[in-house]
Amino acid sequence: MLKFMKVFTDDDRFLKVTLDDKQKEDVNMCMILDQIEEEGRQKGIQVLSDLITILMKQGKTEELQRAAQDRTYCEQLLKDYQLL
């Protein structure tokens, strides 16, 4: 199924999905999307954690508070610190 999806979509990311033997037998698009979504969520948490750590170490609590309230500013900080 994953190889089919790679060929069908011309997207190699389907080959990076890891499934155990049981899941491989019963794989469906929902399972694949759930795993990809969870990986994205974990990546997002890690990036925000990295930003918080950097700002705290630099004593930039006002910037941290603003980033928590202003998504555009938060995204700019993530770019400025090369976390995106």
C-alpha angles and dihedrals in degrees: 000000000000093000089049091051090049091053094040094051099027086230119133093198090086089066090058093061109109120212131171119238094266092050092048089061094051101030118148135169093263091058091049093048092046091055094046090048092051092049089052091049092051091047091051092050091051093049092050091046089053091050092049091049092050094048093046092050089051092047091240097145094147090055090047092052092047091048089053090055102034117055094190091053091046091053090049091052090049089054093044091053090043093240093131 
